[in-house]
Amino acid sequence: MPVIVEKKSISPRAKAQKKRPETREEKMIAALSPNLNIMVEAVRRAGHSLIRDFCEISSLQVSLKGPGDFVSNADLMAEKNLIAYLKEARPDYAFISEECGELKSEHHSRMKWVIDPIDGTTNFLHAIPVFALSVALMDGDEVIAGVIYNPVTNELYYAEKGQGAFLMTPGGNRRLRVSGRAKMGYALLGANAFSDPRNRDIIAHFSEKVASTRFNGCTTLSLASVAAGQLDVYIACHFKLWDAAAGYLLIKEAGGYISDFNRKRGLWDMMESQTLIATNMSLKDSFLKDLEGK
């Protein structure tokens, strides 16, 4: 008599859970640590809606009031999407965000997300594709993971403490290293805002000593550019925690140097003095010595 084996039905939910990553990007994300996996998924999901908003901004360029209101809505929606996904994944973690401020953990967790839904809002408003979503994870006062994502170019920078810094693109992962330039005359110098008097003073002082200067209007992507060896020196005056937290870790994990203008290297020292310099190890002494003596 034949043995009848009962086939167990698999629910659609179970099938979805067993789905394996198919694309190269999905495989790269699946290989990340649990925290980074959550952060990358969060910025990519929020980035989808930002792309739609960005395309709409381009068509509304003729109206001054309309796009301004629209950007505010885009900021809030991106932040809402980020918080919703991160809170679902890690319900005990606290938040510090540009739009909603500080959301404390009900369980008094040391862990907190530091998020910026759109860094480079003015670029976004003018349909310039240089803006980013930024998420950092802090354990107490220490940044342990960071992600910076430009949804237009699909370039995703990420770092985890002690694990290095990387750039993820559809073509693959690339480890980030700061530049090896050692002479000021070959260096590319960036700053966060020419409108700040301290920045103007420093740029004026160094303009004839460096190869050229750049302002891209997005602090997070500028710090990522230093980590990637594209910018050699970056200075910032007057910034927020969410502007600097993820980039701070990227610079360190890419073998670079980051401190305030007084050579204090803690993130909270930079927040207190509201000054920041990011560079490679070869240029830091000459640049800071010149900066201190000017």
MARGU-608164 format. One record per residue (C-alpha): residue number from 0; residue in one letter; y, x, z. Coordinates in nm, 2 decimals. Each point is the difference from the previous one (the first is absolute). Last residue first. Layout:
BEGIN
{num->NUM&residu->a&v->Y&u->X&w->Z}
...
//
This chain:
BEGIN
{num->293&residu->k&v->8.34&u->4.63&w->1.05}
{num->292&residu->g&v->-0.21&u->0.21&w->0.24}
{num->291&residu->e&v->-0.26&u->-0.26&w->0.11}
{num->290&residu->l&v->-0.05&u->-0.12&w->-0.36}
{num->289&residu->d&v->-0.04&u->0.36&w->-0.13}
{num->288&residu->k&v->-0.26&u->0.07&w->0.28}
{num->287&residu->l&v->-0.17&u->-0.33&w->-0.07}
{num->286&residu->f&v->-0.03&u->0.07&w->-0.38}
{num->285&residu->s&v->-0.12&u->0.36&w->0.04}
{num->284&residu->d&v->-0.25&u->-0.09&w->0.28}
{num->283&residu->k&v->-0.14&u->-0.30&w->-0.17}
{num->282&residu->l&v->-0.04&u->0.14&w->-0.35}
{num->281&residu->s&v->-0.34&u->0.16&w->0.02}
{num->280&residu->m&v->-0.16&u->-0.26&w->0.23}
{num->279&residu->n&v->0.07&u->-0.28&w->-0.24}
{num->278&residu->t&v->0.26&u->-0.27&w->0.05}
{num->277&residu->a&v->0.10&u->-0.31&w->0.19}
{num->276&residu->i&v->0.33&u->-0.02&w->0.19}
{num->275&residu->l&v->0.09&u->-0.29&w->0.23}
{num->274&residu->t&v->0.31&u->-0.10&w->0.19}
{num->273&residu->q&v->0.06&u->-0.32&w->0.21}
{num->272&residu->s&v->0.01&u->0.21&w->0.32}
{num->271&residu->e&v->-0.20&u->-0.25&w->0.20}
{num->270&residu->m&v->-0.23&u->-0.10&w->-0.29}
{num->269&residu->m&v->-0.06&u->0.36&w->-0.09}
{num->268&residu->d&v->-0.09&u->0.08&w->0.36}
{num->267&residu->w&v->-0.23&u->-0.31&w->0.00}
{num->266&residu->l&v->-0.19&u->0.15&w->-0.30}
{num->265&residu->g&v->-0.06&u->0.33&w->0.19}
{num->264&residu->r&v->0.09&u->0.32&w->-0.18}
{num->263&residu->k&v->0.32&u->0.11&w->0.16}
{num->262&residu->r&v->0.15&u->0.26&w->-0.23}
{num->261&residu->n&v->0.36&u->-0.10&w->0.08}
{num->260&residu->f&v->0.05&u->-0.17&w->-0.34}
{num->259&residu->d&v->-0.30&u->-0.22&w->0.07}
{num->258&residu->s&v->-0.35&u->0.11&w->-0.09}
{num->257&residu->i&v->-0.25&u->-0.01&w->-0.28}
{num->256&residu->y&v->-0.20&u->0.29&w->-0.15}
{num->255&residu->g&v->-0.27&u->-0.02&w->-0.26}
{num->254&residu->g&v->-0.37&u->0.05&w->-0.02}
{num->253&residu->a&v->-0.08&u->-0.33&w->-0.17}
{num->252&residu->e&v->-0.12&u->-0.15&w->0.33}
{num->251&residu->k&v->0.34&u->0.07&w->0.16}
{num->250&residu->i&v->0.20&u->-0.15&w->-0.29}
{num->249&residu->l&v->-0.22&u->-0.31&w->-0.03}
{num->248&residu->l&v->0.02&u->-0.06&w->0.38}
{num->247&residu->y&v->0.38&u->-0.01&w->-0.01}
{num->246&residu->g&v->-0.01&u->-0.20&w->-0.31}
{num->245&residu->a&v->-0.18&u->-0.29&w->0.18}
{num->244&residu->a&v->0.25&u->0.00&w->0.29}
{num->243&residu->a&v->0.33&u->0.07&w->-0.18}
{num->242&residu->d&v->0.15&u->-0.32&w->-0.15}
{num->241&residu->w&v->-0.18&u->-0.23&w->0.26}
{num->240&residu->l&v->0.16&u->0.20&w->0.28}
{num->239&residu->k&v->0.35&u->-0.06&w->-0.14}
{num->238&residu->f&v->0.24&u->0.22&w->-0.17}
{num->237&residu->h&v->0.35&u->0.16&w->0.04}
{num->236&residu->c&v->0.00&u->0.35&w->-0.14}
{num->235&residu->a&v->-0.27&u->0.12&w->-0.24}
{num->234&residu->i&v->-0.08&u->0.33&w->-0.16}
{num->233&residu->y&v->-0.26&u->0.09&w->-0.25}
{num->232&residu->v&v->-0.10&u->0.35&w->-0.12}
{num->231&residu->d&v->-0.25&u->0.11&w->-0.27}
{num->230&residu->l&v->-0.03&u->-0.33&w->-0.19}
{num->229&residu->q&v->-0.30&u->-0.02&w->-0.23}
{num->228&residu->g&v->-0.26&u->0.17&w->0.23}
{num->227&residu->a&v->-0.20&u->-0.32&w->0.07}
{num->226&residu->a&v->0.10&u->0.00&w->0.37}
{num->225&residu->v&v->0.36&u->0.03&w->-0.10}
{num->224&residu->s&v->-0.04&u->-0.29&w->-0.25}
{num->223&residu->a&v->-0.15&u->-0.21&w->0.28}
{num->222&residu->l&v->0.31&u->0.06&w->0.21}
{num->221&residu->s&v->0.21&u->-0.11&w->-0.30}
{num->220&residu->l&v->-0.23&u->-0.31&w->-0.04}
{num->219&residu->t&v->0.06&u->-0.10&w->0.36}
{num->218&residu->t&v->0.38&u->0.06&w->-0.01}
{num->217&residu->c&v->0.07&u->-0.21&w->-0.31}
{num->216&residu->g&v->0.34&u->0.02&w->-0.17}
{num->215&residu->n&v->-0.11&u->0.26&w->-0.25}
{num->214&residu->f&v->0.27&u->0.26&w->0.08}
{num->213&residu->r&v->-0.07&u->0.34&w->-0.16}
{num->212&residu->t&v->0.16&u->0.35&w->0.01}
{num->211&residu->s&v->-0.03&u->0.30&w->-0.23}
{num->210&residu->a&v->-0.11&u->0.37&w->-0.01}
{num->209&residu->v&v->0.13&u->0.08&w->0.35}
{num->208&residu->k&v->0.28&u->0.22&w->0.12}
{num->207&residu->e&v->0.29&u->-0.16&w->-0.19}
{num->206&residu->s&v->-0.06&u->-0.35&w->0.14}
{num->205&residu->f&v->-0.08&u->0.13&w->0.35}
{num->204&residu->h&v->0.33&u->-0.05&w->0.18}
{num->203&residu->a&v->0.10&u->-0.31&w->-0.20}
{num->202&residu->i&v->-0.34&u->-0.15&w->0.07}
{num->201&residu->i&v->0.04&u->0.08&w->0.37}
{num->200&residu->d&v->0.34&u->-0.16&w->0.02}
{num->199&residu->r&v->-0.10&u->-0.30&w->-0.20}
{num->198&residu->n&v->-0.31&u->-0.05&w->0.22}
{num->197&residu->r&v->0.22&u->0.02&w->0.32}
{num->196&residu->p&v->0.25&u->-0.25&w->-0.15}
{num->195&residu->d&v->-0.28&u->-0.26&w->-0.08}
{num->194&residu->s&v->0.08&u->-0.17&w->-0.33}
{num->193&residu->f&v->-0.21&u->0.26&w->-0.19}
{num->192&residu->a&v->-0.31&u->-0.16&w->0.15}
{num->191&residu->n&v->-0.36&u->0.11&w->0.06}
{num->190&residu->a&v->0.03&u->0.36&w->-0.12}
{num->189&residu->g&v->-0.19&u->0.22&w->-0.24}
{num->188&residu->l&v->0.00&u->0.37&w->-0.08}
{num->187&residu->l&v->-0.19&u->0.16&w->-0.28}
{num->186&residu->a&v->-0.06&u->0.37&w->0.07}
{num->185&residu->y&v->0.01&u->0.29&w->-0.25}
{num->184&residu->g&v->0.32&u->0.16&w->0.14}
{num->183&residu->m&v->-0.12&u->-0.04&w->0.35}
{num->182&residu->k&v->-0.29&u->0.23&w->-0.06}
{num->181&residu->a&v->-0.35&u->-0.05&w->0.16}
{num->180&residu->r&v->-0.15&u->-0.26&w->-0.23}
{num->179&residu->g&v->-0.36&u->-0.08&w->0.10}
{num->178&residu->s&v->0.03&u->-0.38&w->-0.02}
{num->177&residu->v&v->-0.15&u->-0.23&w->0.26}
{num->176&residu->r&v->-0.37&u->-0.08&w->-0.06}
{num->175&residu->l&v->-0.15&u->-0.34&w->-0.07}
{num->174&residu->r&v->-0.37&u->-0.06&w->-0.07}
{num->173&residu->r&v->-0.05&u->-0.20&w->-0.31}
{num->172&residu->n&v->-0.22&u->-0.32&w->-0.02}
{num->171&residu->g&v->-0.10&u->-0.17&w->-0.32}
{num->170&residu->g&v->0.12&u->-0.14&w->-0.34}
{num->169&residu->p&v->0.11&u->-0.33&w->0.14}
{num->168&residu->t&v->0.23&u->0.19&w->0.23}
{num->167&residu->m&v->-0.05&u->0.12&w->0.36}
{num->166&residu->l&v->0.22&u->0.28&w->0.13}
{num->165&residu->f&v->-0.13&u->0.19&w->0.30}
{num->164&residu->a&v->0.09&u->0.15&w->0.34}
{num->163&residu->g&v->-0.24&u->0.20&w->0.22}
{num->162&residu->q&v->-0.26&u->-0.11&w->0.25}
{num->161&residu->g&v->0.14&u->0.12&w->0.33}
{num->160&residu->k&v->0.21&u->-0.31&w->0.06}
{num->159&residu->e&v->-0.05&u->-0.24&w->-0.29}
{num->158&residu->a&v->0.20&u->0.00&w->-0.32}
{num->157&residu->y&v->0.08&u->-0.23&w->-0.29}
{num->156&residu->y&v->0.21&u->-0.01&w->-0.31}
{num->155&residu->l&v->-0.07&u->-0.29&w->-0.24}
{num->154&residu->e&v->0.13&u->0.01&w->-0.36}
{num->153&residu->n&v->-0.04&u->-0.33&w->-0.18}
{num->152&residu->t&v->0.32&u->0.07&w->-0.21}
{num->151&residu->v&v->0.15&u->-0.34&w->0.07}
{num->150&residu->p&v->-0.17&u->-0.05&w->0.34}
{num->149&residu->n&v->0.15&u->0.32&w->0.15}
{num->148&residu->y&v->-0.21&u->0.05&w->0.32}
{num->147&residu->i&v->0.05&u->0.21&w->0.31}
{num->146&residu->v&v->-0.28&u->0.02&w->0.25}
{num->145&residu->g&v->-0.02&u->0.17&w->0.34}
{num->144&residu->a&v->-0.25&u->0.08&w->0.27}
{num->143&residu->i&v->0.00&u->0.16&w->0.35}
{num->142&residu->v&v->0.37&u->-0.01&w->0.08}
{num->141&residu->e&v->0.04&u->0.09&w->0.37}
{num->140&residu->d&v->0.23&u->-0.18&w->0.25}
{num->139&residu->g&v->-0.27&u->-0.23&w->0.13}
{num->138&residu->d&v->-0.27&u->0.00&w->-0.26}
{num->137&residu->m&v->0.21&u->-0.07&w->-0.31}
{num->136&residu->l&v->-0.11&u->-0.15&w->-0.34}
{num->135&residu->a&v->0.24&u->0.03&w->-0.28}
{num->134&residu->v&v->0.06&u->-0.25&w->-0.29}
{num->133&residu->s&v->0.24&u->0.04&w->-0.28}
{num->132&residu->l&v->0.07&u->-0.22&w->-0.31}
{num->131&residu->a&v->0.19&u->0.18&w->-0.27}
{num->130&residu->f&v->0.30&u->0.01&w->-0.23}
{num->129&residu->v&v->0.09&u->0.19&w->-0.31}
{num->128&residu->p&v->-0.05&u->-0.25&w->-0.29}
{num->127&residu->i&v->0.37&u->-0.06&w->-0.06}
{num->126&residu->a&v->0.05&u->-0.37&w->-0.05}
{num->125&residu->h&v->0.35&u->0.00&w->0.16}
{num->124&residu->l&v->-0.11&u->-0.19&w->0.31}
{num->123&residu->f&v->-0.31&u->0.21&w->0.03}
{num->122&residu->n&v->0.21&u->0.32&w->-0.01}
{num->121&residu->t&v->0.22&u->-0.15&w->0.27}
{num->120&residu->t&v->-0.31&u->-0.09&w->0.21}
{num->119&residu->g&v->-0.13&u->0.36&w->0.00}
{num->118&residu->d&v->-0.25&u->-0.04&w->0.28}
{num->117&residu->i&v->-0.15&u->-0.35&w->-0.04}
{num->116&residu->p&v->-0.25&u->-0.14&w->0.25}
{num->115&residu->d&v->0.06&u->0.28&w->0.26}
{num->114&residu->i&v->-0.27&u->0.01&w->0.26}
{num->113&residu->v&v->-0.08&u->0.17&w->0.33}
{num->112&residu->w&v->-0.34&u->-0.12&w->0.13}
{num->111&residu->k&v->-0.07&u->0.05&w->0.36}
{num->110&residu->m&v->-0.28&u->0.14&w->0.22}
{num->109&residu->r&v->0.05&u->0.05&w->0.37}
{num->108&residu->s&v->-0.12&u->-0.35&w->0.06}
{num->107&residu->h&v->0.17&u->-0.22&w->0.27}
{num->106&residu->h&v->-0.25&u->-0.28&w->-0.06}
{num->105&residu->e&v->0.26&u->-0.25&w->-0.12}
{num->104&residu->s&v->0.12&u->0.27&w->-0.24}
{num->103&residu->k&v->0.38&u->0.01&w->-0.04}
{num->102&residu->l&v->0.18&u->-0.11&w->-0.32}
{num->101&residu->e&v->0.30&u->0.23&w->-0.06}
{num->100&residu->g&v->0.26&u->-0.07&w->-0.27}
{num->99&residu->c&v->-0.06&u->-0.28&w->-0.24}
{num->98&residu->e&v->0.16&u->0.14&w->-0.31}
{num->97&residu->e&v->-0.04&u->0.38&w->0.02}
{num->96&residu->s&v->-0.34&u->-0.02&w->0.19}
{num->95&residu->i&v->-0.15&u->0.13&w->0.32}
{num->94&residu->f&v->-0.34&u->-0.16&w->0.07}
{num->93&residu->a&v->-0.25&u->-0.01&w->0.28}
{num->92&residu->y&v->-0.38&u->0.02&w->-0.04}
{num->91&residu->d&v->-0.25&u->-0.24&w->0.16}
{num->90&residu->p&v->-0.07&u->-0.21&w->-0.30}
{num->89&residu->r&v->-0.12&u->0.29&w->-0.22}
{num->88&residu->a&v->-0.13&u->-0.13&w->-0.33}
{num->87&residu->e&v->0.17&u->-0.34&w->0.02}
{num->86&residu->k&v->0.32&u->0.15&w->0.13}
{num->85&residu->l&v->0.00&u->0.25&w->-0.28}
{num->84&residu->y&v->-0.04&u->-0.27&w->-0.26}
{num->83&residu->a&v->0.26&u->-0.23&w->0.14}
{num->82&residu->i&v->0.25&u->0.28&w->0.08}
{num->81&residu->l&v->-0.01&u->0.13&w->-0.36}
{num->80&residu->n&v->0.02&u->-0.34&w->-0.16}
{num->79&residu->k&v->0.30&u->-0.11&w->0.22}
{num->78&residu->e&v->0.17&u->0.33&w->-0.07}
{num->77&residu->a&v->-0.04&u->-0.04&w->-0.37}
{num->76&residu->m&v->0.13&u->-0.36&w->0.03}
{num->75&residu->l&v->0.30&u->0.10&w->0.21}
{num->74&residu->d&v->0.10&u->0.28&w->-0.23}
{num->73&residu->a&v->-0.04&u->-0.21&w->-0.31}
{num->72&residu->n&v->0.20&u->-0.28&w->0.15}
{num->71&residu->s&v->0.28&u->0.24&w->0.08}
{num->70&residu->v&v->-0.02&u->0.14&w->-0.36}
{num->69&residu->f&v->0.03&u->-0.36&w->-0.13}
{num->68&residu->d&v->0.32&u->-0.06&w->0.20}
{num->67&residu->g&v->0.16&u->0.31&w->-0.16}
{num->66&residu->p&v->-0.14&u->-0.08&w->-0.34}
{num->65&residu->g&v->0.17&u->-0.34&w->0.01}
{num->64&residu->k&v->0.34&u->0.11&w->0.13}
{num->63&residu->l&v->0.07&u->0.25&w->-0.27}
{num->62&residu->s&v->-0.13&u->-0.19&w->-0.30}
{num->61&residu->v&v->-0.04&u->0.18&w->-0.33}
{num->60&residu->q&v->-0.30&u->0.20&w->0.13}
{num->59&residu->l&v->-0.22&u->-0.30&w->0.03}
{num->58&residu->s&v->-0.25&u->0.10&w->-0.27}
{num->57&residu->s&v->-0.06&u->0.34&w->0.16}
{num->56&residu->i&v->-0.03&u->-0.16&w->0.35}
{num->55&residu->e&v->-0.29&u->-0.22&w->-0.13}
{num->54&residu->c&v->-0.20&u->0.31&w->-0.10}
{num->53&residu->f&v->0.06&u->0.14&w->0.35}
{num->52&residu->d&v->-0.11&u->-0.32&w->0.16}
{num->51&residu->r&v->-0.33&u->0.00&w->-0.19}
{num->50&residu->i&v->-0.05&u->0.37&w->0.09}
{num->49&residu->l&v->0.08&u->-0.08&w->0.36}
{num->48&residu->s&v->-0.27&u->-0.26&w->0.01}
{num->47&residu->h&v->-0.27&u->0.25&w->-0.10}
{num->46&residu->g&v->0.14&u->0.26&w->0.24}
{num->45&residu->a&v->-0.08&u->-0.21&w->0.30}
{num->44&residu->r&v->-0.37&u->0.02&w->-0.09}
{num->43&residu->r&v->0.02&u->0.37&w->-0.08}
{num->42&residu->v&v->0.19&u->0.08&w->0.32}
{num->41&residu->a&v->-0.26&u->-0.18&w->0.22}
{num->40&residu->e&v->-0.31&u->0.13&w->-0.18}
{num->39&residu->v&v->0.13&u->0.36&w->0.05}
{num->38&residu->m&v->0.07&u->-0.06&w->0.37}
{num->37&residu->i&v->-0.34&u->-0.16&w->0.06}
{num->36&residu->n&v->-0.19&u->0.28&w->-0.18}
{num->35&residu->l&v->0.21&u->0.26&w->0.19}
{num->34&residu->n&v->-0.11&u->-0.15&w->0.33}
{num->33&residu->p&v->-0.37&u->-0.02&w->-0.09}
{num->32&residu->s&v->-0.01&u->0.35&w->-0.15}
{num->31&residu->l&v->0.02&u->0.03&w->-0.38}
{num->30&residu->a&v->-0.31&u->-0.01&w->-0.23}
{num->29&residu->a&v->0.05&u->-0.37&w->-0.08}
{num->28&residu->i&v->0.35&u->0.07&w->-0.13}
{num->27&residu->m&v->-0.14&u->0.27&w->-0.24}
{num->26&residu->k&v->-0.28&u->-0.24&w->-0.12}
{num->25&residu->e&v->0.25&u->-0.28&w->-0.05}
{num->24&residu->e&v->0.23&u->0.23&w->-0.20}
{num->23&residu->r&v->-0.29&u->0.12&w->-0.22}
{num->22&residu->t&v->-0.09&u->-0.36&w->-0.08}
{num->21&residu->e&v->-0.32&u->-0.17&w->0.12}
{num->20&residu->p&v->0.00&u->-0.01&w->0.38}
{num->19&residu->r&v->-0.32&u->-0.17&w->0.12}
{num->18&residu->k&v->-0.03&u->-0.37&w->0.08}
{num->17&residu->k&v->-0.21&u->-0.05&w->0.31}
{num->16&residu->q&v->0.27&u->-0.19&w->0.18}
{num->15&residu->a&v->0.06&u->-0.23&w->-0.30}
{num->14&residu->k&v->-0.37&u->-0.08&w->-0.01}
{num->13&residu->a&v->0.00&u->-0.08&w->0.37}
{num->12&residu->r&v->0.29&u->-0.24&w->-0.05}
{num->11&residu->p&v->-0.16&u->-0.16&w->-0.30}
{num->10&residu->s&v->-0.30&u->-0.08&w->0.22}
{num->9&residu->i&v->-0.33&u->0.16&w->-0.07}
{num->8&residu->s&v->-0.31&u->-0.22&w->-0.03}
{num->7&residu->k&v->-0.32&u->0.12&w->0.15}
{num->6&residu->k&v->-0.29&u->0.00&w->-0.23}
{num->5&residu->e&v->-0.32&u->-0.13&w->0.15}
{num->4&residu->v&v->-0.30&u->0.21&w->-0.09}
{num->3&residu->i&v->-0.31&u->-0.21&w->-0.11}
{num->2&residu->v&v->-0.32&u->0.19&w->0.03}
{num->1&residu->p&v->-0.25&u->-0.10&w->-0.27}
{num->0&residu->m&v->-0.33&u->-0.15&w->0.10}
//
